[in-house]
Amino acid sequence: MRYNKYNNRNKQKQEQPQGMTVVVRNGDVNGALRVLKKKLMKDGFFQELRERTFYESRGTKRRKEKAAATRRYKRKMQKRKEELGY
């Protein structure tokens, strides 16, 4: 079949909503807001807002990330010790 530049004129693209969507069911806006907040928290949106509120130097960011990694590691080791029993 030969390409015809006029073939696609009559076809309309159905646009899918971009980004994050939440469905409101039975007019329950409060429930939809709760679901939206959970999705945003899981996505890390609020944490990023908090981080962008004030300027932080690269060194400060590195120190915070390293401290967070250390906390995660210690928590993981503590949990492993409890599971194995020593």
Long-range contacts (C-beta under 8 A, 24 or more apart in sequence): none
